[in-house]
Amino acid sequence: MNAETAPDSGGRAPDAAGLATAGVIGAAAGLALTAGAGRRTGRRVVAAAAGAGVMVTSEVVARRNQRPNEIPGLGHRILATAALAAPLGWAVGRPRWARRPVVVGAAAGAAAGLAGLRPQKVALGPLFGAGFGAALGVVRPGVGPAAVAATTVAAYRVTSAALFPDPQVRLLAERAAPAELPFVVPLESRTRFVGTDYVRALAEAIGGEYVRDAADAGIVASLDELAGPELDPAAVDPRVREFYEHTTRFALDITPVWRPWVRPGYLLYRTVLARPLGQANVPMNVREAQRGVASRIDTIDTDGDGRPDIRGWIRSYAATGAPIYVGIYTTYRHDGRGYVSVGFPLPQSDFTATLAPVARADGGLRLTTRSPLAHPGHYLAAIDSETRDLTALAVPGFAEELDVYPAPDGGDGGDEVQAEHAFWVFGLPFLVLRYRIRRKRAPAAGAR
């Protein structure tokens, strides 16, 4: 077999940082597993060295077998998480009342389930952990909490991989130029807080003419850019088209409809991430939404031709000015189809939703990631501030669909548009945002 026909064997040499990290994880696991050895220092030193050796060897093998644009193998990842669980199990089991295997197993399973993110895994984790820990306590009375945690996590990961074989994330590229990934918006936040002034800060960083609250601006320049086999822009209702091309002519009211099961998790996410980031801070309930939503579009003209090249749609709470969403709206064409990509800037990274347009029978327009096409989906990308190269992950477990359509009864003066924005995680619906979209009234004659 010659070099031209040989399959790509992949593989790479592990870097020093990866080896050092693996060694530390293994050594900590060895120390935790022998924590009950009393003053037998020599035994604990040997255990730490053995743990480090096992993890370093696993790291070398995993990296040698790793193909380009793939994450390390499942076996190595399971071993690493089990090793990480050992010192955590030791810490949980420090109080005498918490040393029971069922308690340590439940805690380890719960942590592993939460790390899996998938709601099914979150629910399975503590139940599996409690059952496995209890069984382990019967089979091996006196087993230490570090051993319980490590074996519980390893068993849970193996079971979870069998029950949920589809990947939660998929590595698209370790280092790619933005042009290679047209479905990713390569614009990050250069600070820890995104906020409603993001577009202004972006204009200062990249140059260009910045316009705050641009008059008569839309989230897309023209719906014609989205033409394709599933969409004839000429068949879209004029009111829906006007909303997309002249978004600032309209005012929005929003009503969130959360599934009860997701509320606790969202409350934690909102407190820990959304509010500190100033991004993706959706109203928790109707009362909060009724305080009003302010909407504006900020633009940047980067090439001086008088037309916006970057459009940021900023929605915030009218009463406080706190950001709800800060999204960069872009369109592009590929294989005779138009797509909408919405980038949500994050610190040194970006979360992108790329949606395929589909016509509705009532003249409305659906934008969806639930498509058999290759590009629609959700992507998380880290952005190198110097080279602008992307390290990108696909997030196949997340899905959304935005339906914009004329109000069935014509609404206020026949100009009203409605929208429903639905979200799913691993096939489970968890949120619908319902929008009432009304044309802004012109000021009365003589009003100041």
Disulfide bonds with the S-S distance in Angstrom:
none
